[in-house]
Amino acid sequence: MTDVVGASATGSGLARRRRRRWVRGAALGVGVVLVGAVGGGWALYAKLSHNITADEAAEAELARYERERPTALVRGAQNILLIGSDTRAGHGNGRYGKDSGTERSDTTILLHLARDRRSATAVSLPRDLMVHVPGCLRADGRRTEPSFTLFNSAFEMGGSACTIRTVEKLTDIRIDHHVVVDFSGFKDMVDAIDGVPVCLKKPIDDKAAKLRLPAGRVTLDGEQALGYVRVRKSLGDGSDTGRMDRQQQFLGALVNKVQSSDVLLNPAKLYPLLDAATSALTTDPELASLRGLYQLVRGLRDVPTDQVQFLTVPREPYVYDSNRDQLVAGKADALFTLLRADRPVKVARKSASSAGDSSASAFRGNTAAEDRCE
């Protein structure tokens, strides 16, 4: 558990180094492609850019509701909504959950970049959070009625535009950009770099996901990695919090593998990875090119590592169903107010002495070095 107290905390040295590598690695990877394009690889650059899907439908839907959307309070600060698409139909993904022929947001993170690019805060929004979802445009052209329901239902009802409007109503924070990642492309990314090593503290035997792994350090291929980050009930404590932690830790391991194997400086290895990654992305039109993504990543390069923070929105069991979540109103409002005003947010681990202090703003966060094997 962690506390939000108003200005940024340091965290462990290992966590700082990993976060620095994440942003540097992403910037370097795109930078290599840009340099290659100038040197004669324009066709490859164009293909990778073309892989990214521009979310024109979401852009049009958001424009329809422009008057009711929040106004950005601090010029230059940016808020990006990152959505992991949980497609249960096709792609062989039905083993990870019931196949209803629909698509829901499996993972959603609100990433706030400070105006001066000296801090970044990533807030995970649990899929089981009970929220007010506005009336949204469905893929078949019909409109849904406003409802109070699970957060990830917004994506099923009306895709990214509905999710963005739901988040904006929940937080009163203007979303400037959005990125949707298809998990079928996620598998291809892992396979493109010959798997990703992780440390398992206990063996895994999930028959539904066909995931059977020993304890210790193992290298996951794409199919295994997808099961590892998506299965919830059979791993850890079975909570969505545990799964969100696992997804963040796997992302760190993925980036570490890319860097340790010299993928970023080897075009023969880098191209398959970027081809898989860009093919998995759907973004707002402004980001739907390598240049657009590079402009975004470039703004992250100089963020001090102790100012990059990961937390989960304050929530508690829903009063009418303990299997659902609801916001802890005062604490969530305090967090959203800080982000709206582009003020620093401090994430500090709760001490034993403060564990019973109800005035503290408690958040769950990912633990450092979770994937290390002794």
N, C-alpha and C positions, 0 to 999 in steps of 0.2 A: 504494500500500500504506500502511496506517496501523498504529499501535501502540495497544494498550490499556495504560495505565499507572496508572489508579486514580482520577483526578479530572479534571474536564472541561476541554477545550481550547477556545480561542476561535474559530478559523476566520476566514475572510475577512469583511469588513464586508458585502459583497454577500450572502453566504450567510446572515448573521445577519438582514439586512433581509427576505430572502425567507421565511425560516422564521417571522419575526414576522408577515408578511403572511398566511401560510398559516393560522395559528391565529386571527388576528384576523378574517380574511375568513370563515372557517367560522363563528365565533361570531357575527359581525355578520349573516351571511345567515340563520341560524336565528333570531336575535333579531328581525330585521325581520318574519319570518313570525309570531312570537309576538305582537309588537305589533299586527300586522294582525289577528290573531285576536281580540284583545281589542277592537279597534275595529270589529268587525262582520264580519270575514272568517272566522268560525268554521267555516263549511262548507269553505272551502279548507284551513284548518288540519287539519280532520278527514280530508279526502281525502288530504292528504300523509302524515299519520300512518298512515292505512289502507294506503297504498302499501307501507310497510315490512313485510316478512314476518317474523313471529316464529318462530324456530326451536324449536318446541315438541318436536319429535322428538329433537333434540340434547340439550335440557334433560333429557328423560326418560332418555336413554341415559347421560348423565353422572351422573345421580342413582343409577343402577344400580351404578356403580363408585365411588361417593363415598368408600368406605373406603380405596381404594387411591390416591386422588388426593393430590397434595402439599398440605401445610398452609401457608397464608400465614404468613410469619414476621413481617412488619411490617404492623401495622394501618394502613389508609389508603392504602398503596401499591397501585397497580393495574397489572395486566398484561392487555393487550387483543391478541387475535390477529386480524390483518387478512388476509383471504384473497381473492385474485382468482380467480374461478371460470373455468376454461378449458373451456367447453362446446364440444366438437368435433362434436356432433350438432345439426343445425338451425341457425337464426339466420344461415346463410350463412357460418359460421366455418370450415368444413372446409378452406378454402384455406390456413389457417395451420398445418395439421398433419393427420396421418391421422385420419380420422373413424372412431373405433372404437365410436361410439354411447355413449361414456362421458363422465364429467366429472372433470377433475383440477384440483388447485390450481396455477394458473399462476404466482401470486405469493403469497408468505406472509411477513408481517412480524410479529414480536413487538414490541409497543410497551409499554415500561415507563414508568409515570408515578410519580415519587417521591412519598412520603407528603406532603411539604411543597409539592409541585407547583412546585419550584424547578429541576427537571431532567426531561428526557424522553430516553429512548434507544430507537431503532428498530433492531431487528436483523433483517436479511433472512436467510431460511432457503432455500437453493437447492433447487430442485425435484429435482435429480439427486443429492441427498445420500442416502447409504445409511444407513438407520435400522432399528430394530426397531419394527415396526408390530404392535400387539396384535390379538387377535381382535376383530372389530368386526361390528356389525349392519348388514347390507346393506339396500338399499331393498326387496328382495323378501322380507325377513323371515328369510333365512338368515344364519348367522354364519360369518365367515371364520376361518381358522386363523392364529395368530400367524406372522409372517414377517419376514425381513430383506430389505428391498427399497427401492426408490426412495421418497423422502419424499412426492412428490406422489401416489403410489399410495394413500396413506391416505385421501385425499378421494374417490378413485374407489371404494374399498372400502366406506367407511362415512360419507361426508360430513364435515361439520364436527366432529361428536362424535369420530370416529376420528382426525381431524387433531389435535384438541385433546389427546386422550389420548396420541397419539404425541409431541407437543411436550412434554407434561408428563413423560413417561417419559425423553425425551431430555435435558431441562434441569432436572428436579425443581423447576420453577417453576409455581405455581398460576395457571391462566388464569381471570381474573375475568369477562371479556366477550369476545365474538367478533363480527366483522362480515364477511359474505361479499358481495363485489361481483360482479355478473354483467356480463361484458364487453359483452353486447348492450345493456345500459343505458348503458354507458360511451360507446358511439357516439352515443346520443341526447343525452347531456350535451354532447358536443362540438358537435353540430349545433345544439343549442339556443342556443349563443352564437356561431353563425356561424363556427365553426372556431377553431383555435389556431395561432398563429405559432411556428415553431421554426427553428433555424439548422442547416442540414446542411452539414458540412464537405466532404462528397463527394456526388456524385449517387447516387441509388438506382434500381436497375432489377431488381425482383424479379418475375419472370413469374408464379410460383405465387400470390403475394399480389396480383398486378395492381397493384403499387406502383411507379410510375415518377415520380421527382421530381428536379428539378435541384438543384445545390449552391446554398448561400446561404439567405436567409430565405424560407421558404414558409409558407403557411397551410394546415394540414391539416384536411380535413373529417372527419366521424366515422369513415367507412370507412377513410380513409387513416391516421388516428390509431391505429385498432385494429391495422392491419397494422404500423405503425411501432413500437408498444410490444410486439408479440407475436412478430414475425419475429425469428429469432435467427441462422441460418446465413449469410444473405446480407448482414448488416449488421455493421460493426465487425470484431472478431476472431472472430465466430461463437460467442462464449462466453455462458454464462448470466449471468456477471458483467456483461458488456457490456449485455445486455438489462435486467438489474435497474437499472443506472445510467441507461439510457435511460428506463425507466418513472418513476424518481424525478424526472428532469429534466423529463419531459413534465408530470408532476403540477404542478411549479412553474410551468411555462408556462401551464397551464390556469388555475391560480389567479390568475396575473398578468393573464391576459386578462379574467377575471371582474371583477377590480378596476379595471383600466384603462378598461373600457367602461361603468362605472357600473352594472353589472348588479345589485349588491347593494342599491342604493338605488332601483332602478326595478322596481316590482312587475310590470309587463308583461313584463320580461325575466327577472326573478328566478323567477317562478312556473314557466315551462317548464323552467328549469334544475333547480329543486328537485323538480319532478314527475318528471323523468327520473332524477335522483339517487336519490330515495327509492324509485322503482320498481325500482331495481337492487340494493337492499339486502335482505339477510336477516341478522337479528341475534338474539342471545339475547333472551328476552322483556322483560327489564328495559330494554333499549335500543330496543325496537321501537315508538317513538313520537318525534315531534319533541321532546317534553319530555325524554325519556330521552337522546336524542342531544345536546340542548343542555346537559344537566347534565354530560355527559362533556366536551364541547368547552369549557365554561366553566372547567373545571379546567386547561385548557391556556393560557388567555389570559395568565397572569402568569408563565409559564415564561421565564426570561431566554434571549435568543436564543443566547447562547454556551453554554447548557446543553442545547440541543436537538441531538442527535447521531444520525447515520445510519451504520451499519456492517453488514458481513456477518459471519456467524458464522465463526470460524476453521476453514478446511477445506483439504484438499489432495487430489490425485488418489487415488482409491480404489486400494488396492494390487493388486486383481485386474482392474481395468478403468479405464484412464486417462480414459475418457469419463464416469466417475462420480466423485462426491466422497465423502470421509469426513472426520469431525471431526479437527482437530488436538487430541488429547485434553487435554493440559495447558492449552493456551491457552483452549479452549472451556470447560473446567471453571472456570478462573479468571474468565471473563466471567460464566458462570451463577451463580457464587458471589456476585459483586458485585451482580448483579440481585436474587438471592434475599434478600440482606441489605439491599437498598435503599441500597447504597453507591454513590457517584459513580463513573462510568466515564469515563476520559479517552481520547479518540481523537486521536492525533497523527500527522501524516504522517511516514513513515520518511525519514530523511535518507540521503544517499549513504554517509555514514560508518558508519551502522548497518545498511546493507543486508545485510551478511553476518553480522550478530549473531543467532545462532540462539536467544538467550535472549529476544529481543524478541517481543512478542505481536502478530503481524502480522494486519491485517484489510484487506480491500478496501472502499473507500468511494466515494461519488459525488463527482465533481470539481465545484468551484464554477464558475459562469458557463459551463457546457458548451454552453449554447444561444445564446451571444452571437455575433453576426456582426461582424467587424471592418469 
